[in-house]
Amino acid sequence: MTSHSAGIGLQIAIESSWYCVITMNSSFCLCRLGGPGAPFYFCSIPLHYHLFMDTARHYIFLGPPGSGKGTQAKELANILGIPHVSTGEIFRDNIARGTELGKKVDELLKAGRLVSDDVTNAVVSNRLKQTDAARGVILDGFPRSLPQAEYLATLSVDVLVVLIELPDDEAVQRISGRRTCSQCGAIYHIEYKPASKSGVCDTCGGELKQRNDETEEVIRGRLSIYHKQTEPLIKFYTSSGQLIRVNGLPPIYEVTAQMWALLKL
Ligand code: AP5
């Protein structure tokens, strides 16, 4: 580790890829990930956290469809500077590109049924082997069955589960109003988080669309699968002390704040 003075504070270069600038208030830092030329972002995570980022930890987002997993997972990934890995997004991307995997899972996603554990575990295994996953990732929508959780446990990596709880009727309401950017995947809601210009992504200008698993009938089916196949994971991770519970009902920023406090970020 080397350090030298910078215009607004002390700049520390860690392993030549992490840069932290300590501001006047030492509980905040201005950070950049990716070395010289990478953009800075202002971060409320204490500096000591960054200094220990070498320890890999996967954060798992668990909760019913529509509970806000994707919304909060993207936020946490941005702040921690680790990848957001959504199995749903990986499957939808493969469907859009017409890959073999996409052809295999297309009908299952449309019907709101789960992809088989073998296929899903293989997809996640490949993703976690990529170099950007070495410091940990945000797993959004994986695991969602006991065999998937048991597979993840064989990887011997520290995991922390964020369970977002939401009643079914509210989940249906949320998904019915969701709009997703077809280019960058940003998530909006026509009422709770509207784009500045209707149908256009604020971030990249991409077209906002509804997913094809968003009819009420399919959403109810996905909720029923969640209760049967995914809810047992709550007990699995509670018994090992790896789970925190977040109330998903308040507005987005309040859910984020609860999560921050519980994760002690
Ligand atoms: P996936 O893409 O993972 O869908 P999901 O788990 O059903 O969850 P959603 O993406 O629908 O909801 P979310 O919780 O992310 O909520 P969001 O943040 O968007 O999976 C899709 C399919 O892929 C599955 O059905 C399955 O077929 C397959 N699959 C994926 N993983 C698999 C696995 N591991 N094994 C087998 N198959 C798998 O928020 C919803 C809306 O609410 C948004 O509009 C948002 O703006 C809004 N909102 C969020 N938070 C708030 C808030 N606090 N207040 C008000 N509005 C809010």
Residues whose N, C-alpha, C, O or C-beta is under 5 A from the ligand:
A	BS01	AP5	P64 P65 G66 S67 G68 K69 G70 T71 T87 G88 E89 F91 L108 L109 G112 R113 L114 V115 T120 D140 G141 F142 P143 R144 R174 I175 G177 R178 R179 I187 Y188 H189 Y192 K193 G248 L249 P250 P251 I252 V255
